Amino acid sequence: MVMREFSVDIPLGRITGLRAGAEGTPKVLALHGWLDNAASFVPLAAQLADIDLVAPDLPGHGHSAHLPAGADYSFRSMTCSTSPMHWAGNVLPCSGIPWGQESAAW
């Protein structure tokens, strides 16, 4: 399955990422690890045709906006900075690779 690029504008700036699957299927938010990006989920996407896999590049990663100068890239910062990312009002189940998983749990 080919993942397609997407972007969402939030107060921080533009968040980009990759998405795969069909609209109308359950959405799953996939968060990458530290010093990684959304492309981490390309191999997994081929196995998950029955979901709408949404894999953003977290701030400062991939093509997404960076946090302001002096900000830290902690789990809390990632969570607070990306909380405006809402997907049609749906609550998304989350999956993550170590650092992304911790950010999702926050």
N, C-alpha and C positions, 0 to 999 in steps of 0.2 A: 504494500500500500504506500502510495506517495503522500508525504506530508506537504501541506501547503502553508505558506507564510501568512501571518496575520499581524495586525498591530492594534493597540488600544491606547488612546490618549487619556492619561490621568493627570492629576495636578503635578506630579513629579516630572512628567514628560511622556514620551512615547515608550510603551512597553511592546516589544515585538516577540514573536515566537513562531512555533509550528503547530499545526493542527491536522488531525487525520480522523477519518471516520465520517459517518453520515449524520447530517442534521436530523434531529428528532430521536436519536439514540441517547442513552444515558451519557452525560458529560462526566469526564474524569479529569481533574487537574493534576498534571504531572510536573513536579518541581525538581529541577536538577540540583546537583551538588556544587560545592565550592569550586570556583575556577573552572566551571563547566558551562554548558549551554543547552538549549532545547534539543539540539541535535542528538543528545544522549538517548533520546527516546525513539529515534528513527528505527533501529532494529526491533524494538518492542512493538511499534505501531503495526507492523506486518502481522502480528499475532492477535491484534485486538480490533478486528473489523466490526465487531458488534457494539462498539462504544464510540463516542465523540471524544477523542484524546486531545486535550488542550495543554500544550507544553510551552509556557512563556519563558523567555529569557529574563531572569530576575535582574533587577537594577544593577548596572555595572557589568553585565555579562552579555555576550552576543551583541546584538544591535540595539539593545535597550538603553534608555537614558541612565546616566550615573546618578548616584545620590549626591547631594550638595557637598562641597568641600568641607572637610572636618567630620562628616558623618561616618558612623561605623557600619560595617557590613555584618552586624550580628543577626541572629535569628529574629530578634524583636524588630530591628530596623527593616528587615526584608518584609516581615508581616505587615508592619504599619505602613510601609511605603507602597505596598501592592494591594492593600485592602480595598481601594476604590475600584479594583478590577471585578466587576460583576458581570455575569453572563446571563442576560435576560432574566435577572431576578432569581435564577436558580442557585440553590446551594449545591456545591460540587463535592463529591467524594475526592479525597486527595491521595496521591501516591507520590513517593519521593525517593531520591537517592540520598544517603545519609544527611547531608546538610539541608537539602530541600525537604526531607522528611521532618527534620526538626523545625524548620520554618513553618511547615504546614501545621504541626502540632501546637505551635505557639498560638 
